[in-house]
Amino acid sequence: MNAPRSLALGATALLSLALAGCASADPLAPQTQEPGGSGGDETIVVGSQAYYSNEIIAEIYAQALENAGFTVERQFNIGQREAYMPSLESGEIDLFPEYTGSLLQQEYDPETSARTADEVYDALVEALPEGLTALDQSTATDQDSYTVTAAFAEEHGLTTIADLAKVDEPLTLGGPPELEERPYGPRGAQEVYGLDLQFSATGDTTVEDLLAGTIQVANVFTADPRIQTEDLVPLEDPEGLFLASNVVPIASSDVADEIADVIDPISAALTPEGLVALNVQSTQEQMSPEEIATGWLEEQGLL
């Protein structure tokens, strides 16, 4: 920058800079927040798995935090738990969308007897190491289910897995080959619900076989976009045949209280059907996570 050629010019320049600084401070200062916002001076690091559904939820968190006045750094597509859990537990990542049952069982309590959503959430809260806090869980899930077609559900009045006992025709359960020996396979269905299910190892064609009618019940993940696009119905599991895996924000305890007012309303608004719809926008409509997140937050009145 050139030196001033006179004291008058120097004083004028300093005054101009001061006035310019005052004029720009409110709208442009990066840490300035709207009245009532919660943002602080620190940066909130939000992470995600290398999984499109998880990245969408993480982007929803990130945009909501930015809207509340926080500075956000995104560390998305990190990988699976062995890749990101050390960073989350060390505090390098402040917020991560997780799944209650799978996190509890894989990381902290492999022999857990918790099964229902509330049982699993409570067990996870107790099991989390010092430094991590579970914020409110969502009703949205991404877990195994027994799923039927909407037409079959309507024909037989099916809402829960227990209702399958009312069906007066043979029922075949389809899924990956290993399902036959899993605790939530045919043997588990017999023990928990008294169901007599045949089994067919359908593998990658499970949904296709369900639509064709060669199986009547399918092992499908509850956030699968085909639940919406193919008009399928995941049956409710009141007795906890499956380990509940609800979407839950895991936060660094250092910032949990500070961000809870922003993140908890997201969990309250995110439903199972809503998560499926978000995934459809990604897989079928080829929308970006940023577009999907913005649209959902606006629709929910959170942006």
C-alpha positions, 0 to 999 in steps of 0.5 A: 500500500502506498504511503500517504503524501500528506497528513491531510490525505492520511487523516482522510484515508483513516477516517474513510477506513473507519467509516467503511469498517463501521458500515460493514461490521454488522452484515459481513462480520463472519461471527455476527449472528441474527438476534436470538441466534446461538452461534459462538466463536468456535467452528462446529465440525460436522461429519458424515459416513460415505453413504448418501443418506447419512450425508444428507442428514449431516448436511441438514445439521450443517445448514441449520447450524449455519442458519443459527449463526454458527460457523460450520466445517464439513468433513463428509464421506469419511467412511465407516465407523473405524475411520471416523469414531476416533475423530469423534471420540477425540473431539476433532469432529463435533457432530455426527448423524448416527444410528442408535442400535448399530452404534451401541452394538458395534462399538460399545455393547455387543451383547446388548439385550436392548431392542426397542427404540427407547431401550436402545437409546437409553442404553446408548446414552449410558454406554457413550464414553465421556466426551460424547452426548446423544442428542434427541433421537428421531423416529426415522430409522435405517435398519432391518425390517419385515416389509410387505407390499401395500396391496398385501398389507391392505388385503390382510389388514397388516400393520405390525409383524404380529399381524402376519399371524392372521394371514391364512396362507403360507408365508415365505420370507426373503432376504440375504442367505445369512438371514436364515441364521440371524436372530431376526430370521425365521427362527426369531420370528417364531420365538418372538411372534409365533410365526411359521415362515418359510425362507428363500435366499433371494439376495439382491433380488429380494424386492423384485421377488416381493413385487413378483409375489414369489415371497410375501415378506421381505427383509428390507432396510427401512430407509430404502428408497424403494419403499416409496417408489415401489409402494412397500410397507415396513411392518411395525415391530412392537416386540423388538425382533430387530435391534432398533436403529434410530437416527441420532445426533452424536455430539461432542459434550463440549458443544452439545448444550450449545447446539441442542436447540438447533439439532433437536427440532430436526430430530423431532421433524425427521420421520421414517417416511421423510427419510425415505423421501429424502433418499428418493430425491438423491437416488431417483431425482439425482438431487445434491445433498445441499439441495435436498437439505435446503428444501427439507429445512424450508419445508419444515420451517427450520430455515 
